[in-house]
């Protein structure tokens, strides 16, 4: 009976409830823009309105491309390329396969030659401005499509989509909805493809991904070209493009806008033999061991790169080849052994395997092998049988020389230069046409009004106020110390730690005098010395002695920072580190001394200054930040580190935090919200009482995750509040507000000052026209750009329990966010993110560092 029930798909267990679709609950109601709080300022942008011919129909067709392969057992495997879930090179290869089959369709069917124009996204959607006469097309092709020996055929099917078959240029209003799942994105999807049409047709342009267009020949663009001998890296310049529905100036209906942002990027060479690239690195030899310092340095430049197999049946397959991702370097081909046959327990090494199976005698049998991940575990290849896949950009982790600094310099152009250069590239790529396919006009970049928020008051001891309007200051938001620390701490038991024979004479007195000068109480430190690079004995001794602070002074060449922070975590002993080169400046630079002691007082739990602000003056409001840097401690197998910070200490302007490890996933925050908040609630209640209002910032989340924050994250917050409820106490039902923030956007804002394009003044906000028409959003520039062009942070109000008379006005949220950027306490100027996010980001990086130091 049980077998029969299973065969009939019948079970005696109740069916699990279907998962509720995310996005059906509305985000927080849109608030009225801030038109009064602050000083008005004129803003230029890189955002262009798209004016579309009215009543223009756009038809969408579903495309399915399947590849059929023969399996060794005689059966067949059918793989749909048009819904590729792969990433990187493999995804790009699947899109190329789809394009090749679509090209064959054009040859065979007149419907795809006449009419149109046609816009294929190289996956599952085809858009056209005219309706096809034959709306159901299918065929099979076998020749000149795929080079793999086991390839049988490719199948192509085109038909009307079940929903949203026809959209019109009048459907802009349907593309957004306060319930994200109810938005019809058909028109947006089509416009993103259509607007890029001229770039796709431009023979001087290559496209990476779906929306970044690079110039092959950048003549006429004033951006330096860079090449690097190690790895044969070279720079490219282009623009990223995105089409969005934004508020616009029409109060009744939103408008479509296109954002274009200049991109300067480093590329790896296309299809370069891996072993030839390895030979360009200093320290390389054909007998180099994977665990040698030279190999470990070179390894960083290659981890994460896609390579294609280039031997035996795989040779010369190009985009049809087998792609592997480099994970690390391993032992040599002669040293790396693996099991060939489980039944006989037969083992061989990589060198003998290639000789026996493929007749290949490796040229470099003593060179490290390349480890990749196969279907059944780790797999190791000789470097000489691998080629680099094309169109791969260089990640920050792969930059082992000065590449990152050079890229920052290249992209850190002054605002007027950046804007002019961006506009030039946009024109050269083909994205600024007045007439795209006869129905789209790309207008000039938007100019609009912003507001510069008032600066908060900065109070030191005795309520002595810093001067934020000092004409002698280089930047208008920099301020000097106006008195001793607001809450100065005592340091009675601390150690100065030097490398043996590298003590900086007189440093202890300089630091102690500076502490006293700022109101701290300080005893003379003892001295400890690092012998032969061994730091652990110092921590053991400090732990046993109850030392408050280990103050390290070491030269930059030792690179002890990661080890110091790992041991700090292990022994729970507070540390501070400065470079010996910086210590030498202490004797002649008062500002350097002050910056060091600013940090010391904060580490001890002090408060260097208080912020006088109506928005940031509610002791019962708990403010929490969550950030992940997505760093994995140097290994893709490691979990990632989520940082958090909150004003949970005695004074509501003191922030503390930590980090939590989670597995890499689309949702890295959800699993840790409840437990982390319980810890924060407990600490806050012990320090200054139970909060009645909670504000949470989540940084680095995409718009696609807004529904998850609104529905799932808010539920985790409520669960934490319920779990913190104790018997016999009043219900714990604080107000909850959740804000998402991100700098991972392409919008650039500039101050237009009497015709000159300059950086935004710190405190500038823009909350209309170029923001969502259904969500509360604002752009906020909080910090001075010390070089290059400032990038504003984008904030979105996702969830709030404050409604009606208790609703918080937008200007208040903007001012609070701005004032939080002044609460860094160590540097005397605002920073680029609200402090709970700034500190949480540092903790996220710290967590990754500690994980790497402990080998995961």
KETIDO-649831 format. One record per residue (C-alpha): residue in three letters; x, y, z. Coordinates in steps of 0.1 Angstrom, whole numbers, padded with zeros to 4 digits, always signed. Layout:
! residues N
ALAXYZ...
***
This chain:
! residues 856
UNK+0000+0000+0000UNK+0028+0024+0009UNK+0045+0017-0025UNK+0012+0023-0043UNK+0006+0056-0025UNK+0041+0068-0033UNK+0035+0058-0070UNK+0003+0079-0069UNK+0022+0108-0052UNK-0001+0104-0022UNK+0013+0107+0013UNK-0003+0103+0047UNK+0016+0134+0058UNK+0000+0168+0053UNK+0014+0188+0024UNK+0039+0215+0034UNK+0024+0249+0029UNK+0036+0266-0003UNK+0062+0292+0003UNK+0047+0327+0001UNK+0060+0347-0028UNK+0082+0376-0018UNK+0073+0410-0029UNK+0036+0410-0023UNK+0038+0432+0008UNK+0043+0469+0002UNK+0075+0487+0012UNK+0072+0517+0035UNK+0050+0544+0021UNK+0068+0571+0002UNK+0074+0603+0022UNK+0072+0638+0010UNK+0105+0653-0002UNK+0125+0677+0019UNK+0121+0712+0005UNK+0128+0733+0035UNK+0154+0718+0058UNK+0188+0730+0046UNK+0203+0752+0019UNK+0193+0748-0017UNK+0220+0739-0042UNK+0221+0732-0080UNK+0231+0696-0090UNK+0243+0681-0123UNK+0241+0643-0129UNK+0250+0615-0153UNK+0214+0606-0156UNK+0195+0612-0189UNK+0158+0611-0195UNK+0146+0589-0223UNK+0118+0604-0243UNK+0098+0577-0260UNK+0075+0579-0290UNK+0040+0574-0275UNK+0019+0544-0283UNK+0049+0524-0297UNK+0041+0487-0293UNK+0069+0464-0282UNK+0064+0426-0287UNK+0082+0400-0266UNK+0088+0365-0277UNK+0102+0336-0257UNK+0133+0319-0271UNK+0145+0284-0261UNK+0179+0271-0272UNK+0188+0235-0263UNK+0220+0217-0269UNK+0219+0179-0271UNK+0249+0158-0263UNK+0256+0120-0266UNK+0266+0104-0233UNK+0291+0075-0232UNK+0263+0050-0223UNK+0245+0058-0255UNK+0218+0080-0240UNK+0214+0117-0246UNK+0216+0148-0224UNK+0196+0179-0233UNK+0209+0212-0218UNK+0189+0245-0221UNK+0214+0272-0228UNK+0188+0300-0229UNK+0182+0298-0191UNK+0218+0295-0181UNK+0223+0298-0143UNK+0260+0296-0146UNK+0283+0325-0138UNK+0313+0342-0154UNK+0329+0327-0185UNK+0305+0298-0186UNK+0275+0321-0186UNK+0290+0342-0214UNK+0297+0310-0234UNK+0261+0299-0231UNK+0250+0334-0243UNK+0273+0330-0273UNK+0259+0296-0281UNK+0224+0311-0280UNK+0235+0339-0303UNK+0250+0314-0328UNK+0218+0294-0330UNK+0197+0327-0333UNK+0220+0337-0362UNK+0211+0304-0379UNK+0174+0312-0373UNK+0178+0346-0391UNK+0193+0327-0422UNK+0163+0303-0423UNK+0133+0325-0416UNK+0124+0357-0436UNK+0102+0368-0406UNK+0135+0376-0387UNK+0150+0394-0417UNK+0122+0419-0425UNK+0102+0441-0402UNK+0117+0445-0368UNK+0141+0459-0357UNK+0148+0428-0335UNK+0166+0429-0301UNK+0178+0395-0287UNK+0192+0394-0252UNK+0212+0362-0261UNK+0192+0342-0236UNK+0154+0336-0234UNK+0138+0369-0248UNK+0135+0385-0282UNK+0119+0420-0285UNK+0107+0435-0317UNK+0088+0467-0327UNK+0067+0448-0352UNK+0046+0417-0347UNK+0059+0385-0363UNK+0037+0369-0390UNK+0048+0335-0379UNK+0048+0335-0341UNK+0059+0299-0336UNK+0093+0290-0351UNK+0113+0258-0344UNK+0141+0240-0361UNK+0171+0218-0354UNK+0207+0225-0365UNK+0237+0201-0364UNK+0265+0217-0384UNK+0290+0244-0375UNK+0274+0252-0341UNK+0295+0233-0316UNK+0330+0218-0318UNK+0326+0191-0291UNK+0329+0156-0304UNK+0298+0144-0285UNK+0276+0172-0298UNK+0245+0160-0316UNK+0223+0190-0324UNK+0210+0224-0313UNK+0172+0230-0310UNK+0156+0264-0314UNK+0121+0273-0304UNK+0104+0307-0306UNK+0069+0315-0295UNK+0047+0342-0278UNK+0052+0345-0241UNK+0023+0336-0219UNK+0022+0370-0202UNK+0033+0405-0213UNK+0033+0396-0249UNK+0027+0431-0260UNK+0038+0462-0241UNK+0037+0498-0253UNK+0058+0529-0246UNK+0028+0541-0225UNK+0033+0513-0199UNK+0061+0531-0179UNK+0038+0534-0149UNK+0034+0496-0148UNK+0071+0490-0143UNK+0071+0500-0106UNK+0049+0491-0077UNK+0052+0495-0039UNK+0048+0457-0039UNK+0078+0448-0060UNK+0064+0415-0072UNK+0035+0433-0088UNK+0057+0454-0111UNK+0057+0445-0148UNK+0093+0448-0159UNK+0087+0439-0196UNK+0092+0475-0209UNK+0123+0480-0187UNK+0139+0447-0199UNK+0132+0457-0235UNK+0145+0492-0232UNK+0177+0480-0216UNK+0184+0459-0247UNK+0171+0484-0272UNK+0191+0514-0259UNK+0223+0493-0261UNK+0215+0485-0297UNK+0239+0511-0312UNK+0266+0499-0289UNK+0261+0463-0299UNK+0264+0473-0336UNK+0295+0495-0330UNK+0325+0475-0342UNK+0347+0496-0319UNK+0329+0483-0288UNK+0331+0451-0268UNK+0304+0443-0242UNK+0312+0426-0209UNK+0281+0411-0192UNK+0249+0428-0204UNK+0255+0465-0198UNK+0292+0475-0197UNK+0305+0487-0231UNK+0343+0491-0236UNK+0360+0510-0264UNK+0385+0489-0283UNK+0402+0520-0297UNK+0398+0548-0271UNK+0413+0575-0293UNK+0398+0609-0284UNK+0392+0598-0248UNK+0415+0615-0223UNK+0422+0585-0200UNK+0457+0571-0196UNK+0464+0536-0209UNK+0482+0512-0186UNK+0500+0479-0192UNK+0517+0456-0167UNK+0544+0431-0176UNK+0535+0407-0148UNK+0504+0388-0161UNK+0503+0410-0193UNK+0474+0430-0178UNK+0461+0460-0198UNK+0435+0487-0191UNK+0403+0494-0209UNK+0378+0523-0207UNK+0341+0523-0212UNK+0307+0530-0197UNK+0282+0510-0177UNK+0245+0516-0186UNK+0212+0510-0169UNK+0177+0520-0177UNK+0154+0527-0147UNK+0119+0541-0140UNK+0123+0571-0118UNK+0101+0598-0103UNK+0108+0625-0129UNK+0091+0659-0129UNK+0056+0648-0139UNK+0036+0644-0107UNK+0012+0620-0123UNK+0034+0595-0141UNK+0071+0585-0137UNK+0096+0585-0166UNK+0124+0563-0180UNK+0160+0574-0174UNK+0193+0561-0184UNK+0224+0562-0162UNK+0259+0560-0178UNK+0290+0558-0156UNK+0326+0557-0168UNK+0345+0525-0161UNK+0383+0521-0161UNK+0391+0484-0158UNK+0421+0461-0160UNK+0418+0430-0182UNK+0436+0397-0184UNK+0448+0386-0219UNK+0424+0365-0239UNK+0432+0328-0245UNK+0468+0333-0232UNK+0486+0300-0223UNK+0487+0299-0186UNK+0523+0288-0183UNK+0535+0317-0205UNK+0517+0341-0182UNK+0534+0325-0151UNK+0567+0331-0168UNK+0562+0369-0168UNK+0563+0370-0129UNK+0594+0377-0110UNK+0607+0348-0090UNK+0591+0322-0113UNK+0609+0291-0123UNK+0597+0258-0139UNK+0606+0240-0106UNK+0588+0264-0083UNK+0570+0248-0054UNK+0535+0259-0044UNK+0544+0266-0008UNK+0573+0289-0017UNK+0569+0327-0010UNK+0573+0335-0048UNK+0545+0310-0057UNK+0522+0322-0029UNK+0526+0358-0043UNK+0519+0347-0079UNK+0490+0325-0067UNK+0471+0356-0055UNK+0471+0370-0091UNK+0454+0339-0105UNK+0430+0326-0078UNK+0394+0329-0092UNK+0404+0331-0129UNK+0386+0309-0154UNK+0407+0287-0176UNK+0398+0264-0205UNK+0413+0229-0210UNK+0436+0227-0241UNK+0448+0191-0246UNK+0435+0159-0262UNK+0399+0161-0272UNK+0397+0196-0256UNK+0423+0212-0277UNK+0412+0242-0298UNK+0376+0241-0287UNK+0376+0278-0276UNK+0342+0288-0262UNK+0330+0252-0265UNK+0358+0240-0242UNK+0356+0228-0206UNK+0360+0257-0182UNK+0376+0254-0148UNK+0381+0280-0121UNK+0416+0283-0104UNK+0413+0277-0067UNK+0450+0275-0057UNK+0484+0261-0066UNK+0492+0225-0056UNK+0522+0201-0055UNK+0540+0193-0088UNK+0528+0169-0115UNK+0552+0142-0102UNK+0542+0147-0066UNK+0504+0150-0071UNK+0488+0115-0069UNK+0452+0104-0072UNK+0432+0072-0073UNK+0426+0060-0109UNK+0404+0029-0101UNK+0386+0025-0068UNK+0380-0012-0072UNK+0418-0020-0075UNK+0430+0009-0054UNK+0453+0019-0083UNK+0470+0052-0079UNK+0491+0073-0103UNK+0505+0108-0105UNK+0495+0136-0128UNK+0527+0133-0149UNK+0523+0096-0156UNK+0485+0100-0162UNK+0490+0125-0190UNK+0517+0104-0206UNK+0497+0072-0205UNK+0462+0085-0213UNK+0470+0113-0237UNK+0505+0106-0249UNK+0517+0139-0235UNK+0551+0142-0219UNK+0548+0173-0197UNK+0576+0199-0202UNK+0574+0211-0166UNK+0568+0180-0144UNK+0584+0197-0114UNK+0562+0228-0115UNK+0532+0232-0092UNK+0499+0221-0106UNK+0466+0241-0107UNK+0438+0230-0084UNK+0402+0233-0096UNK+0369+0220-0084UNK+0356+0190-0104UNK+0322+0172-0102UNK+0336+0148-0076UNK+0360+0169-0057UNK+0394+0185-0063UNK+0412+0180-0096UNK+0447+0190-0105UNK+0460+0201-0139UNK+0495+0210-0153UNK+0496+0247-0160UNK+0509+0240-0195UNK+0476+0225-0207UNK+0454+0255-0197UNK+0445+0287-0215UNK+0430+0318-0199UNK+0393+0324-0209UNK+0386+0358-0226UNK+0371+0390-0214UNK+0381+0385-0177UNK+0385+0417-0156UNK+0411+0418-0129UNK+0396+0418-0094UNK+0411+0437-0064UNK+0423+0405-0049UNK+0443+0397-0080UNK+0462+0430-0080UNK+0495+0422-0064UNK+0515+0452-0074UNK+0504+0489-0077UNK+0475+0481-0100UNK+0448+0490-0075UNK+0464+0524-0067UNK+0468+0531-0104UNK+0432+0522-0112UNK+0421+0545-0084UNK+0442+0574-0098UNK+0428+0567-0133UNK+0392+0568-0121UNK+0398+0596-0095UNK+0395+0624-0119UNK+0383+0658-0108UNK+0345+0662-0112UNK+0346+0685-0143UNK+0370+0661-0160UNK+0351+0630-0151UNK+0318+0644-0163UNK+0333+0656-0196UNK+0351+0623-0201UNK+0320+0602-0193UNK+0300+0623-0218UNK+0327+0617-0245UNK+0327+0579-0240UNK+0289+0578-0240UNK+0289+0595-0274UNK+0317+0573-0288UNK+0300+0541-0276UNK+0267+0552-0292UNK+0245+0556-0262UNK+0237+0594-0266UNK+0217+0593-0299UNK+0188+0618-0305UNK+0170+0591-0324UNK+0174+0554-0315UNK+0155+0533-0340UNK+0131+0562-0346UNK+0113+0562-0313UNK+0138+0569-0284UNK+0155+0603-0278UNK+0183+0604-0252UNK+0182+0639-0236UNK+0210+0658-0219UNK+0220+0649-0183UNK+0194+0660-0157UNK+0200+0691-0137UNK+0180+0695-0105UNK+0179+0710-0070UNK+0195+0695-0039UNK+0197+0705-0002UNK+0228+0709+0019UNK+0218+0699+0055UNK+0229+0719+0086UNK+0260+0707+0103UNK+0256+0693+0138UNK+0273+0709+0168UNK+0305+0691+0181UNK+0310+0694+0218UNK+0341+0686+0238UNK+0345+0686+0276UNK+0328+0715+0294UNK+0305+0718+0263UNK+0332+0736+0244UNK+0321+0737+0208UNK+0342+0730+0177UNK+0342+0755+0149UNK+0327+0740+0118UNK+0327+0773+0099UNK+0365+0780+0102UNK+0376+0798+0071UNK+0412+0785+0077UNK+0400+0749+0073UNK+0409+0733+0040UNK+0375+0716+0039UNK+0343+0731+0053UNK+0335+0701+0075UNK+0369+0695+0091UNK+0371+0707+0127UNK+0397+0710+0154UNK+0397+0700+0190UNK+0380+0726+0211UNK+0389+0711+0245UNK+0396+0679+0263UNK+0378+0647+0255UNK+0341+0646+0264UNK+0346+0613+0282UNK+0383+0607+0289UNK+0393+0573+0301UNK+0421+0560+0323UNK+0450+0538+0311UNK+0469+0524+0341UNK+0484+0491+0328UNK+0497+0491+0293UNK+0527+0479+0273UNK+0546+0493+0244UNK+0557+0465+0221UNK+0587+0469+0197UNK+0606+0445+0176UNK+0638+0436+0194UNK+0665+0463+0190UNK+0640+0487+0172UNK+0627+0507+0202UNK+0617+0543+0194UNK+0633+0563+0222UNK+0611+0589+0239UNK+0578+0576+0223UNK+0563+0566+0256UNK+0565+0601+0271UNK+0551+0617+0239UNK+0520+0594+0240UNK+0515+0597+0277UNK+0517+0635+0276UNK+0492+0636+0248UNK+0468+0615+0268UNK+0470+0638+0298UNK+0467+0668+0276UNK+0433+0654+0264UNK+0420+0647+0299UNK+0430+0611+0302UNK+0447+0596+0332UNK+0478+0576+0323UNK+0506+0556+0339UNK+0539+0549+0323UNK+0539+0518+0302UNK+0561+0487+0305UNK+0582+0476+0275UNK+0580+0442+0256UNK+0599+0431+0226UNK+0591+0407+0197UNK+0618+0381+0193UNK+0623+0363+0160UNK+0588+0372+0149UNK+0570+0353+0178UNK+0541+0374+0190UNK+0522+0348+0211UNK+0544+0350+0242UNK+0536+0387+0245UNK+0499+0380+0245UNK+0502+0351+0270UNK+0521+0374+0294UNK+0497+0403+0290UNK+0467+0381+0296UNK+0482+0367+0328UNK+0491+0402+0340UNK+0457+0417+0332UNK+0471+0442+0308UNK+0446+0468+0295UNK+0463+0475+0262UNK+0492+0462+0241UNK+0505+0491+0220UNK+0525+0477+0190UNK+0551+0499+0172UNK+0565+0479+0143UNK+0579+0488+0109UNK+0556+0483+0079UNK+0579+0457+0064UNK+0569+0431+0091UNK+0532+0430+0081UNK+0522+0417+0116UNK+0487+0433+0116UNK+0467+0402+0107UNK+0485+0382+0133UNK+0481+0408+0160UNK+0443+0410+0154UNK+0440+0372+0153UNK+0458+0369+0187UNK+0438+0398+0201UNK+0407+0377+0193UNK+0423+0346+0207UNK+0434+0361+0241UNK+0408+0388+0244UNK+0435+0414+0250UNK+0430+0449+0236UNK+0456+0460+0210UNK+0466+0491+0191UNK+0492+0492+0163UNK+0511+0520+0146UNK+0539+0519+0121UNK+0574+0527+0134UNK+0575+0552+0105UNK+0544+0569+0119UNK+0559+0569+0154UNK+0589+0589+0142UNK+0564+0617+0131UNK+0549+0619+0166UNK+0578+0641+0178UNK+0572+0668+0152UNK+0535+0665+0141UNK+0509+0673+0168UNK+0481+0661+0146UNK+0496+0627+0143UNK+0499+0624+0181UNK+0463+0635+0185UNK+0450+0610+0159UNK+0468+0581+0177UNK+0454+0591+0212UNK+0419+0597+0197UNK+0419+0560+0188UNK+0433+0550+0222UNK+0406+0567+0242UNK+0379+0552+0219UNK+0394+0517+0223UNK+0391+0521+0261UNK+0354+0530+0258UNK+0357+0568+0259UNK+0339+0594+0238UNK+0361+0621+0223UNK+0333+0645+0215UNK+0295+0646+0217UNK+0272+0655+0188UNK+0246+0681+0195UNK+0217+0673+0172UNK+0179+0671+0174UNK+0179+0641+0152UNK+0207+0622+0171UNK+0197+0630+0206UNK+0174+0601+0216UNK+0190+0579+0242UNK+0162+0553+0239UNK+0168+0549+0201UNK+0190+0519+0193UNK+0208+0523+0160UNK+0223+0491+0144UNK+0243+0486+0112UNK+0249+0454+0093UNK+0276+0450+0066UNK+0293+0422+0048UNK+0324+0429+0027UNK+0319+0395+0010UNK+0355+0387+0018UNK+0362+0351+0024UNK+0395+0351+0044UNK+0416+0343+0013UNK+0398+0311+0003UNK+0365+0305-0015UNK+0357+0276+0008UNK+0357+0298+0039UNK+0325+0314+0052UNK+0321+0351+0048UNK+0322+0376+0077UNK+0292+0398+0085UNK+0300+0429+0106UNK+0276+0446+0130UNK+0277+0477+0152UNK+0253+0494+0175UNK+0251+0523+0200UNK+0245+0498+0228UNK+0269+0513+0255UNK+0261+0538+0283UNK+0262+0569+0261UNK+0239+0566+0231UNK+0266+0580+0208UNK+0291+0553+0216UNK+0291+0524+0192UNK+0305+0489+0196UNK+0302+0458+0175UNK+0316+0425+0162UNK+0314+0400+0134UNK+0296+0367+0127UNK+0306+0340+0101UNK+0279+0328+0076UNK+0280+0306+0045UNK+0280+0324+0012UNK+0244+0328+0000UNK+0221+0353-0016UNK+0209+0361+0020UNK+0239+0366+0042UNK+0221+0385+0069UNK+0188+0367+0076UNK+0203+0338+0095UNK+0221+0359+0121UNK+0198+0389+0126UNK+0178+0374+0155UNK+0207+0361+0176UNK+0229+0392+0170UNK+0200+0415+0180UNK+0194+0395+0212UNK+0231+0402+0221UNK+0227+0439+0213UNK+0194+0441+0232UNK+0210+0425+0263UNK+0240+0448+0262UNK+0220+0480+0256UNK+0195+0471+0284UNK+0223+0465+0309UNK+0242+0497+0299UNK+0214+0523+0296UNK+0180+0506+0296UNK+0157+0489+0272UNK+0152+0508+0239UNK+0118+0518+0226UNK+0129+0526+0191UNK+0151+0506+0167UNK+0167+0518+0135UNK+0186+0493+0114UNK+0208+0500+0084UNK+0218+0472+0060UNK+0246+0482+0036UNK+0255+0466+0003UNK+0220+0451-0005UNK+0206+0453-0041UNK+0171+0465-0051UNK+0163+0428-0058UNK+0167+0421-0021UNK+0143+0449-0009UNK+0114+0424-0006UNK+0135+0401+0015UNK+0144+0429+0039UNK+0108+0441+0040UNK+0092+0408+0047UNK+0119+0384+0061UNK+0144+0406+0078UNK+0116+0427+0095UNK+0101+0394+0108UNK+0135+0384+0123UNK+0137+0417+0141UNK+0102+0412+0155UNK+0112+0376+0166UNK+0142+0390+0184UNK+0120+0415+0202UNK+0095+0387+0212UNK+0124+0364+0224UNK+0138+0392+0245UNK+0105+0397+0263UNK+0108+0385+0299UNK+0081+0373+0322UNK+0067+0400+0345UNK+0080+0429+0323UNK+0060+0451+0300UNK+0058+0439+0264UNK+0089+0448+0243UNK+0074+0463+0212UNK+0097+0490+0200UNK+0092+0510+0168UNK+0112+0495+0140UNK+0127+0513+0110UNK+0148+0496+0084UNK+0169+0514+0058UNK+0190+0499+0030UNK+0221+0517+0018UNK+0244+0511-0011UNK+0273+0527-0031UNK+0271+0500-0057UNK+0251+0521-0081UNK+0261+0541-0112UNK+0246+0575-0104UNK+0271+0604-0101UNK+0260+0638-0087UNK+0280+0670-0091UNK+0275+0705-0077UNK+0270+0730-0104UNK+0286+0762-0090UNK+0281+0792-0113UNK+0287+0770-0144UNK+0316+0751-0128UNK+0313+0714-0121UNK+0327+0706-0086UNK+0323+0680-0059UNK+0292+0679-0037UNK+0295+0697-0004UNK+0293+0672+0025UNK+0257+0670+0038UNK+0241+0673+0003UNK+0210+0653-0002UNK+0188+0647-0033UNK+0154+0631-0027UNK+0133+0638-0058UNK+0132+0634-0096UNK+0160+0609-0099UNK+0147+0586-0071UNK+0120+0559-0071UNK+0085+0570-0077UNK+0071+0544-0052UNK+0098+0541-0025UNK+0113+0567-0002UNK+0149+0572-0015UNK+0176+0598-0012UNK+0212+0603-0023UNK+0235+0616+0004UNK+0271+0629+0001UNK+0285+0629+0036UNK+0323+0632+0032UNK+0348+0654+0014UNK+0364+0637-0016UNK+0401+0641-0007UNK+0409+0632-0043UNK+0388+0626-0074UNK+0350+0627-0075UNK+0327+0621-0045UNK+0302+0593-0048UNK+0269+0597-0029UNK+0254+0568-0009UNK+0219+0558-0019UNK+0194+0552+0010UNK+0160+0535+0007UNK+0134+0533+0035UNK+0123+0497+0034UNK+0101+0492+0065UNK+0088+0512+0094UNK+0062+0508+0121UNK+0059+0546+0125UNK+0027+0558+0108UNK+0002+0586+0112UNK+0011+0612+0138UNK+0042+0592+0148UNK+0055+0591+0112UNK+0091+0603+0110UNK+0095+0630+0083UNK+0121+0625+0056UNK+0142+0655+0066UNK+0146+0639+0100UNK+0159+0606+0086UNK+0182+0625+0063UNK+0196+0647+0092UNK+0201+0617+0115UNK+0220+0598+0088UNK+0241+0629+0081UNK+0249+0634+0118UNK+0259+0598+0122UNK+0286+0604+0097UNK+0302+0628+0121UNK+0305+0603+0149UNK+0337+0586+0138UNK+0355+0601+0169UNK+0390+0593+0157UNK+0392+0616+0126UNK+0377+0651+0131UNK+0355+0652+0100UNK+0325+0632+0086UNK+0331+0598+0070UNK+0315+0583+0039UNK+0289+0562+0057UNK+0269+0565+0089UNK+0291+0553+0118UNK+0272+0521+0126UNK+0278+0510+0090UNK+0314+0523+0089UNK+0323+0504+0121UNK+0304+0473+0110UNK+0323+0473+0077UNK+0356+0474+0096UNK+0345+0445+0117UNK+0335+0425+0086UNK+0370+0430+0072UNK+0385+0421+0107UNK+0365+0389+0107UNK+0378+0379+0073UNK+0414+0387+0084UNK+0411+0367+0116UNK+0397+0337+0096UNK+0426+0339+0071UNK+0452+0341+0100UNK+0437+0309+0115UNK+0435+0291+0081UNK+0398+0290+0082
***
